[in-house]
Amino acid sequence: MSEEFQRFCVNAEMIVLLLFVLMAHTAYGDLSYSFPEEMKRSRYLLDEAHDADIGMNSVQSYTLQNNDQFVLNVLTRANGRKYGELLLNKELDREQQKEVTLILTAVDGGTPPRSGTVAIYITVLDANDNAPVFSQDIYKVSLPENSPVDTVLVTVSATDADEGQNGEVTYEFGHLSERLLEIFSLDSLSGQIKLTGPIDYEEESSIELPIQAKDGQGSASHCSVLIDIVDVNDNAPVIVAEEAAAPHEVADEAVAPLVVADEAAAPPEVPDEVAVVLDGGRPFRSGTASIHIHVLDANDNVPVFGQSVYEVRALENSARGTVLVKLNATDLDSGIYGEISYSFSHMPDKTRGVVEVNPVTGEVKVMGALDYEEASSHELDVQAKDGGGQSSHCKLIIDVIDVNDNAPVIAVKSTSATVPEDASPGTMVALLHVYDLDTGTSGWVTCEISDDVPFKLVSEVKNYFMLVIDGVLDREMCPLYNITVTAMDAGSPPLFSSKTVAITVIDINDNPPIFRHSDYSIKFVENQPRGTLVIKVTADDADEGQNARILYSLSEDAASHLSINAETGEIFTLRPFDYETSTHFHVQVMARDEGRPSFTSTCTVQIFIADQNDNAPVVLYPVQFDGYLAHDIVPRAAPAGYLVTKVVAIDADAGHNAWLSYRIVKATQPNLFSIGLHCGEIRTLRSFAEDEEIKQTLIVSVSDNGLESLSATATVNLMIEDGLPIIDELFAHGTDKSHGHSDLTLYLIMALAGMSSLFLVLIIAVVYMRLWAQSEHLSQMGNMNVLHATFNNLPSVPICLTSGAPLAILGPMKAYEVGPPTTPNIHCPKYWDTPF
């Protein structure tokens, strides 16, 4: 069968397998199939993705994850349906990549577009494209002659990058003579060479053994083993006594020479020899002498390892200086011939710089990084050599134990940078490939995102995760999602890695304008000119762009007083305001965005007119009419501090502008009376003298508390009368509290009677004067029209004429407290007020 026909059959089988697996995926899920490596460029038809929708809402395109081996060709059938064709663009190499995972995505044409994915798992089948490779081209071994049978000379090692049967390596001798085949044996599986017969240095000093390694398909490679045979002392010395031609006479003794011959070296231990010499006389006489023989060591022993193969396990990333194993070889020789040095006879590139052997102690230490992911095992040939040059070898196998030293890797294969906020749940926004370079449980990876985002991870393909919408998106709450994807492996301790996927949410007009306050309240000073800014209202629209542009307008009932800037929301006056005319305005403002459709909202603006100090105080008592002045009577026996009368005044303004202060600006007799700064109470400063004038006139100035203070004056006429009783409650604001309740009650009754009489007289006088002088004093009454033209509309005023006895001038009484507290030296009881 020709090679082209075989390749055709293989391609046909792969196409049938691919179609079958794709059709099976439509019902059951992901694809898994195999491709032989080194396959040439080929194309494979993919089955269509199923979509229940029709028209533009059906499948419109396919995409294939970027890779180095395959490309996707999207084609259109006569009925308009889309299908895909998978093209093998580059040969596969199992030694570089054992498995290829492809993500095929089908996207429909709906709004928003929906997609589905399928994973294609391609296992690359091995082809016998690699021959075995020996760790050394030449193995050198020193072997003493007469070594015992089954002595291990060396273990050769070859590896094959292929797998399965293609990677199974067997060993055999190359061309050898029958004599050498009887002396040496080779284990076909392990590569161990043993001595199986005698070997004699005197016959042959070196031997070369050709070795061949084959894989399961017959690919082979070769190496040589050079054996240096070391001579040992395997021949005993021969002693020959030669007959003397004539005896030598030395001190009457006959000496016979001794000849000692040794074909090789002397044995390790030779006992002392005793020489006996006999003379020829009668009787015989003899003499003895001791011969001491010192046997010098010859290098007749090779180092011998305790094990032919050392196998150790080491954790990857072991610390520098960690001792992996201590090799031990012994040599029976002494001196320099017994001193052993250790070395690696061959160092593979992957092991170079990773381990080293101490030449004296034989300790093998870690000197670099042991990385399981780079090499899971290291096989080394170790040589032990004595001082005479003889050596032997053993094999050191280091199995690297994988530890969890690699964090998971997160690769973003595709992502949608923007998504509309009305996108439906289930829409895929990103595709992630998550994997771990470690093996076993350390390579198991779980992936998660935080719970506070409207997204979730869905895994339909091994090691692939789709990031999909899992809730309602609201750009106004979160316009940008930086989603942190965290991957954790199952190692101990587990390792983590994270990657941030940025998703921008696109705005739609789904929010009305919202005023920052549903009710605005502002105090606005009266008498401001037209066009003065009253307040600026602001509405915010959580949308953006055109959807967030806002226009403002006022309700129709405010059009005569106010105007508004439609773009800024600034409200201006159309005329000055008067606190005494109107103290409050209620305005409605509407905000409308320019989205489609548009949204509106309203707010209420409460404008409270703030008072200006534009009204002077008005004196109510003593009544100030032209031609009439009330007189207050004072007992001549009144002591110092006696309450004489009280000046009562009001101010049409409000707040601080209405706080009044009283001062005596002129008096008939100075230093006789004082007035309370804030309450207007007139008291005596001292007792009256006998020669005091009976009629006393005081000019009192009443000033308000405005920034630009306004004032009025009042004239108080006082008459000093003899014989009037003194009521204790009217003076001495610091009376002794030791007085009993009976005295206090009496004082209160007397004060009440006096004040009632005084009030009655005052009311009659006021009514009479109003009727009498109504026409004459119309102008004066106009000053009081500020208070709405009638005394009945005047604001409440504080009245206090007697200490401890607050009484109303007119009308019912109600509690009312105005102004700052009274001075500590003047007694001003709690205010009581009444409307006129």
SESE-84049 format. One record per residue (C-alpha): residue in one letter; x, y negated, z negated. Coordinates in steps of 0.1 Angstrom, whole numbers, plus 5000, padded with zeros to 4 digits. Layout:
AXYZ ...
This chain:
M500050005000 S501549675011 E502249394986 E499849155005 F497049405002 Q497649454965 R497649074960 F494349054979 C492749314957 V493949134926 N492448804939 A489148974948 E488949134914 M489548804896 I486848624917 V484348894908 L485348874872 L485148494871 L481648484887 F480448754864 V481648574833 L480348234844 M476848394850 A477048554816 H477948214800 T474648064813 A472848284789 Y475348354761 G478148084758 D481848044765 L483948214791 S486848444784 Y488848614812 S492448694823 F494748584851 P498048754860 E501048514859 E502748404891 M499448414910 K499648174940 R497247894947 S493648014947 R490147884945 Y487148014925 L483447934928 L481747814896 D478147874888 E475847574885 A474947434851 H471247454843 D469147134837 A465347154832 D465046794846 I464846714883 G465946444907 M468446194893 N467846334858 S469346664868 V473146754869 Q474946494890 S478646554882 Y481146794866 T484446704849 L487346924839 Q489646854810 N493046744822 N495547024825 D498647124845 Q497347434862 F493747384874 V491747114892 L488047084898 N486447024932 V482746904929 L480647004960 T477046934970 R474647194984 A472147135012 N469447084986 G471446814968 R472447024938 K475946984925 Y478347274919 G482047314910 E484947494925 L487947574903 L491347544921 L494547714907 N497047444915 K500147574898 E501547924890 L500848044855 D503848154833 R502948374803 E506248304787 Q505547934786 Q501747954778 K499948264769 E496448114769 V494847824788 T491647664775 L489647454799 I486647234790 L484047204817 T481446924812 A478246874832 V476646534831 D473146444843 G472046114859 G469546014832 T469545704810 P471245754787 P473246024804 R473346364787 S476046624790 G476746984782 T480147154778 V481447504783 A484947644773 I486847864797 Y489448074779 I492048204803 T494448474790 V497648494811 L498548854818 D502148944817 A504149034848 N507549204846 D509448894856 N512048914829 A514949164825 P516249254790 V519049024777 F521849154754 S522748934725 Q526448984736 D528049074768 I530949244751 Y530849414716 K534249464701 V534649734674 S537649874654 L537450244646 P540050434625 E541050764639 N539651074622 S536550874611 P533851114598 V531051224621 D527850994620 T529950684614 V528050394629 L530250194652 V527849914662 T524249834670 V523649674704 S520649454708 A518749334738 T515449144740 D512849104768 A510648794771 D507849004786 E505249184764 G503749524762 Q505349794782 N507249524802 G508949414770 E509749764756 V513549804757 T515450134758 Y519250184757 E521450434774 F525150484783 G526450394817 H528750624835 L530850824808 S532951134809 E531651444793 R534351424766 L533151074755 L529551184756 E530451454731 I532251204709 F529650914709 S525850904708 L523450614715 D519950584699 S517750484729 L515350284708 S517550114681 G520750074702 Q522850224674 I526050394685 K527450674662 L530550884662 T529751254669 G533151404674 P536851364664 I538851084677 D542751074676 Y544850764680 E547750974693 E545551084722 E543750754731 S544150404715 S541150234730 I537850324746 E535250124766 L531550234765 P529250084792 I525650024778 Q522549974799 A519249834786 K515949894805 D512449764801 G509249964808 Q509249874845 G512949954851 S514449614850 A517949654835 S520949464821 H524349574810 C527049514783 S530249684772 V531449814738 L535249794734 I536550034707 D540049974693 I541150304677 V543250234646 D546050464637 V545950624603 N548550834584 D547351174594 N550751344597 A552651464565 P556451404562 V558951704568 I561951754545 V564951944559 A567952044538 E571052064560 E574052294550 A577052094543 A580152184563 A582252144532 P580952064499 H581651714486 E583251704453 V582051424433 A582951434397 D583351804398 E580051844415 A578951964449 V576451754467 A574251874495 P572551604517 L568751584520 V567051474552 V563451344548 A561451314580 D557851174584 E556051174616 A553650914602 A553250724570 A553750864535 P550650984516 P549150734492 E550550914461 V553851104461 P555051244428 D558651194417 E561151444432 V563851614412 A567051724430 V569152004415 V572752064425 L574652384418 D578452434420 G580152754431 G581952844400 R581453124377 P579353074357 F577352834378 R577052484367 S574452244378 G573351884376 T570051714382 A568951374395 S565551214399 I564551064432 H561850794430 I559850744463 H557750424467 V555050474494 L554250154513 D550650104524 A549750114561 N546549964575 D544950304580 N541450214568 V538749994584 P536249784564 V533049974558 F529749794553 G527449914526 Q524549914552 S524649924589 V521549704591 Y520749424567 E517149294569 V516148994548 R513048774547 A513348394543 L510748124540 E510947864567 N512247524556 S514247694529 A516547444512 R520047394526 G522547624507 T519947894499 V521648234498 L519848474521 V521948784515 K525448884503 L527149124527 N529449384512 A532149564530 T534949764514 D538449864526 L540550134509 D543749964518 S545549734495 G547149404497 I546549204528 Y545149514545 G542449534520 E541449164522 I538249134542 S536948824561 Y533348794574 S532148624605 F529448624631 S530648794662 H527848644683 M525648344675 P522448294696 D521647944705 K518447944685 T520448044654 R523447814659 G523747574630 V520947744611 V522947994590 E526548054582 V528448324564 N531148274538 P534248444552 V535448544517 T532348634497 G530048744526 E527248524514 V524948424542 K523448074535 V520947844551 M522647554567 G519947414589 A516247424594 L514547764595 D511447694616 Y509047974622 E507447794651 E510747784669 A512048134661 S510148384639 S513248604635 H517048584640 E519248894648 L522948854642 D525949074646 V528349044616 Q531949144617 A534149234587 K537849224595 D540749314572 G544149154571 G545549404596 G543049314623 Q540749624619 S537049544619 S533649684617 H530149544624 C526649544610 K523449394621 L521749114601 I518049064608 I516448744593 D512648754594 V511348394589 I508148374568 D505748124581 V504747854556 N502147584560 D504447314572 N502547184601 A499546964597 P496647004622 V496946814655 I493946614667 A493946524704 V491246304719 K490446454753 S487646214763 T485745924746 S483045664754 A484345334742 T480845174742 V477345314735 P474045114734 E472445094700 D469245254712 A471145574724 S469245884713 P470646134688 G472746414704 T474546184728 M478246284730 V480646004726 A484046184722 L485646534728 L488346634704 H490946924706 V492047024671 Y494747294666 D497547394642 L500947534651 D501047754620 T499848114621 G497548324600 T495348144575 S497647834577 G496447794613 W492747804605 V491447444609 T488247274597 C487246934609 E485046674594 I484046314593 S482646094566 D478946124557 D478245754559 V478345724597 P475445824621 F477646074639 K478446444634 L480846694648 V479546984669 S481847274679 E480647494707 V484147584718 K486947724697 N489247444686 Y487147184704 F484746944687 M482146714702 L481446384684 V477746324689 I475246064676 D473346194646 G471145904636 V469945564646 L472545314657 D472144954647 R474744714661 E473644444636 M474544674607 C477744804622 P478844684657 L482044894656 Y482645234641 N486145344634 I485345704628 T488145884609 V488246244619 T490046454593 A491346804600 M492447044572 D494047374576 A493547674553 G497147694540 S498147674504 P498447384497 P496347274526 L497647004550 F495646724564 S495746504594 S493446234607 K492646034638 T490445734642 V488045714671 A486645364678 I483045334691 T481644994700 V477844964698 I476244744726 D473544504715 I469844504725 N467244244714 D465744424685 N465944154658 P463943834652 P465643514640 I465843514602 F466043194583 R468643184556 H465843084532 S462143134536 D461542814516 Y463842514517 S463542254490 I465241924491 K465141594472 F465141294496 V465640944484 E462940704493 N463440394515 Q465940564538 P465940424574 R464440594604 G466640864619 T468240964586 L469141334584 V466841504559 I468041864560 K469442124583 V467642454585 T469542754599 A468243084612 D470443374620 D469743634646 A471643964641 D471744024678 E474443864699 G474843664731 Q471643554747 N469643754723 A470943554694 R470443204709 I467843024688 L465542714694 Y463842534666 S460542344665 L458242174639 S454642224631 E452241954646 D451241804613 A454841694607 A455241524640 S454341174626 H456941194598 L459841404611 S461741524642 I464041824647 N467041904669 A465942214688 E469442354690 T470942264656 G467842274633 E468641924619 I465541744607 F465441364608 T463041094595 L460740904619 R459940634592 P461040544557 F459440724528 D457840564497 Y457940754464 E455140554450 T452940644480 S453741004485 T456041224465 H456041544485 F455941674521 H455242034533 V456742114567 Q456742444587 V459742514611 M459742784637 A462742964652 R462543154685 D465343354702 E465843374739 G465943754742 R463543954764 P461143994748 S461643704725 F461143704687 T460043424663 S460043354626 T459043054604 C460142894572 T458742624549 V460542304541 Q459442124509 I460641764508 F460441604474 I460841224476 A463441104451 D462740784433 Q464840474437 N465040204412 D462739964431 N460339874403 A461039654373 P459739744338 V456239614328 V455539514292 L452239644279 Y452539524243 P452639254231 V450239154258 Q451838884279 F449038664293 D449438304301 G448038104273 Y447638394250 L450238574229 A449438824202 H450738764167 D452039034144 I451838974107 V454739064084 P454539074046 R456938824031 A457939094005 A458939334033 P462339484025 A465239544049 G464439804075 Y460739734074 L458939824107 V457339494119 T456039594154 K456939774186 V457439644221 V455839884246 A456839884282 I456640114312 D458440154345 A456740274377 D459940454387 A460740804375 G463540984358 H466540784347 N465240484365 A462340484340 W464440504309 L464140174291 S466339994267 Y465439694245 R467439394233 I466639074215 V468038804237 K466738504217 A465238464182 T463938174161 Q466338284133 P469238514142 N470138814121 L466638844107 F465239114130 S466639404150 I465039614177 G465539984185 L467640024217 H465440294232 C462240284212 G461539904210 E460839914173 I461339574156 R462539594120 T463739354094 L467439334088 R467039184053 S464439054029 F462738724037 A463838424017 E461338174003 D462337904027 E462038124058 E459837984086 I456438134087 K456338164124 Q459138364141 T459438404179 L461638684195 I462438704232 V463039074240 S464639194273 V463439534286 S465939694311 D465640024330 N468440274335 G468840244373 L472140204390 E471139844397 S469239774366 L465939584367 S464539404336 A461539214322 T461138994291 A458538994264 T457838734238 V456938854203 N455338614178 L455638714142 M453738554113 I455238584078 E452338604053 D452438614015 G450438863995 L450139134021 P450739484007 I453839674017 I453340034029 D456440234021 E456040454051 L456640154074 F460140104063 A463040294048 H463540574073 G465840724048 T463440744019 D464140973990 K462741313997 S462341373961 H458941193962 G456041423956 H453541533981 S450941303965 D452940983973 L453441094009 T449741164013 L448840823999 Y451340654023 L449940834053 I446340734044 M447340374040 A449340374073 L446440534091 A443940284079 G446239984087 M446940114122 S443340194129 S442439834120 L445239694141 F444339914171 L440739804169 V441639444169 L444139504198 I441539684219 I438939404214 A441639144223 V442739334254 V439139384268 Y438339024261 M441438884277 R440939104308 L437438984313 W438438614306 A441538594327 Q440838844355 S440638574382 E443538364369 H445938644365 L445238844396 S448838794407 Q450138944374 M447739224378 G449339284413 N452539364396 M450639644379 N449239764412 V452439944417 L450940184393 H448040244417 A446239914410 T444440014378 F445540074342 N443640404343 N446240534369 L449240424349 P451540694339 S451740804303 V453540564280 P455140624246 I453440444217 C454840434182 L454040154158 T454540304124 S457140524109 G455840874106 A452340784121 P452240814159 L448940694172 A447440634207 I446440294219 L443740424242 G442340754252 P443241104241 M446741184229 K449241424244 A452841494235 Y455341324258 E458941254253 V460941004274 G464540894275 P467540984255 P467341034218 T467040734195 T470040584178 P470840734144 N470240404126 I466740334139 H463940564131 C461940654162 P459540934155 K458341174182 Y456740984211 W453041004217 D451540874249 T448140794263 P447040684298 F445540344301 
